[in-house]
Amino acid sequence: MREIAFKKKNSDEALFDIIVNVLAALILIVVLYPLLFIVSASISDPALVLNGEVVLLPKQMTLEAYRNVLQNNQIWSGYGNTILYTAAGTAINLAMTTLAAYPLSRPDLPGRGVIMFFVTLTMFFSGGLIPSYLLVKNLGMVDTMWALIIPGAIATYNLIVMRTYFQSSIPWEIQEAAHIDGCSNWKLLTHVILPLSKPILAVMVLFYAVGHWNSYFNALIYIRSKDMYPLQLVLREVLMVSQADAVDSNVGLESKVLLAESIKYVVIIISSLPVLVMYPFVQRHFVKGVMIGSLKG
């Protein structure tokens, strides 16, 4: 009987593994296919793309759309601006979120529950767009990089996730022992807490960096000078100009429409490539940090 039960258990586990692998393969195909199609469409003849002849692999490869986009000096200016905004913004986000999350994770903080109530309240209610704009304008941050960084210095969800990580993954006994040994609060944070928090720090870096990299709405509202446009706003203008030229021009109308179609895919690749390159380096920490922050919250 025991042998029969053991064999049944093994067969059930094998069937479960097969189902899981099949589902994982289907999800991989669903997620990966659009990315492969965009890459193929960006280097294929746009006429074939419009006719639906490009399904997965590129056909009649051409780099004309890439040449048109990359020859635009504003693209490189936008790349530089976005890298600056992303690096500075992520550094400020990480510092501010850590300095807020760590005290809120300590059980000896007076009024911690009340503070967390008001912090959580901001997830459901905000001042709105017009008050936010007036505040940024009165602070003199319009048409500066700080308008894209300071208003979102701390994301409430990220603060809660980091606070939960500190509470659930770093035993309070370790912190008490450090205090007994004469460790100050600042030294405890920099020498004990942060070295043990690499997974959640990697998650926060990825969350904030991707948010800054993809952001365009705040720049659309607060930035006036074109030389300060981030990449997303520059690519938006490139795409709009290429489509407008295709509609307004009577000379070579068909070729301009096809070029505008290719530029659409090139814009997607150019804007997504840095994030796709960065993700594999933080994937291990990302998965661990997200699971801890979500399951133990």
URLINNOR-V203653 format. One record per residue. SS is DSSP state (H for helix, E for strand, C for the rest). BURIAL is # if it has 24 or more other ideal C-beta (glycine too) atoms within 12 Angstrom, else .. Layout:
BEGIN
SS;BURIAL
SS;BURIAL
END
This chain:
BEGIN
C;.
H;.
H;.
H;.
H;.
H;.
H;.
H;.
H;.
H;.
H;.
H;.
H;.
H;.
H;.
H;.
H;.
H;.
H;.
H;.
H;.
H;.
H;.
H;.
H;.
H;.
H;.
H;.
H;.
H;.
H;.
H;.
H;.
H;.
H;.
H;.
H;#
H;#
H;#
H;#
H;#
H;#
C;#
C;#
C;#
H;#
H;.
H;.
H;#
H;.
C;.
C;.
C;.
C;#
C;.
C;.
C;.
C;#
C;.
C;.
C;.
C;#
C;.
H;#
H;#
H;#
H;.
H;#
H;#
H;.
C;.
C;#
H;.
H;#
H;#
H;.
H;#
H;#
H;#
H;.
H;#
H;#
H;.
H;.
H;#
H;#
H;.
H;#
H;#
H;#
H;.
H;#
H;#
H;#
H;#
H;#
H;#
H;#
H;#
H;#
H;#
H;#
H;#
H;#
H;#
C;#
C;.
C;.
C;.
C;.
C;.
H;.
H;.
H;.
H;.
H;#
H;.
H;.
H;#
H;.
H;.
C;.
C;.
C;.
C;.
C;.
C;.
C;.
H;.
H;.
H;.
H;.
H;.
H;.
H;.
H;#
H;.
H;.
C;.
C;.
C;.
C;#
C;.
C;#
H;#
H;#
H;#
H;#
C;#
H;#
H;#
H;#
C;#
C;#
C;#
H;#
H;#
H;#
H;#
H;#
H;#
H;#
H;#
H;#
H;#
H;#
H;#
H;#
H;#
C;#
C;.
H;.
H;.
H;.
H;#
H;.
H;.
H;#
H;.
H;.
C;.
C;.
C;.
C;.
H;.
H;.
H;.
H;#
H;#
H;.
H;.
H;#
H;#
H;#
H;.
H;#
C;#
H;.
H;#
H;#
H;#
H;#
H;#
H;#
H;#
H;#
H;#
H;#
H;#
H;#
H;#
H;#
H;#
H;#
C;#
C;#
H;.
H;#
H;#
H;.
H;.
H;#
C;#
C;.
C;.
H;.
H;.
H;#
C;#
C;#
H;#
H;#
H;#
H;#
H;#
H;#
H;#
H;#
H;#
H;.
H;#
H;#
H;.
H;.
H;.
H;#
H;.
H;.
C;.
C;.
C;.
C;.
H;.
H;.
H;.
H;#
H;#
H;#
H;#
H;#
H;#
H;#
H;#
H;#
H;#
H;#
H;#
H;#
H;#
H;#
H;#
H;#
H;.
H;.
H;#
H;.
H;.
H;.
H;.
H;.
H;.
H;#
H;.
H;.
H;#
H;#
H;.
H;.
H;#
H;#
H;.
H;#
H;#
H;.
H;.
C;.
C;.
END
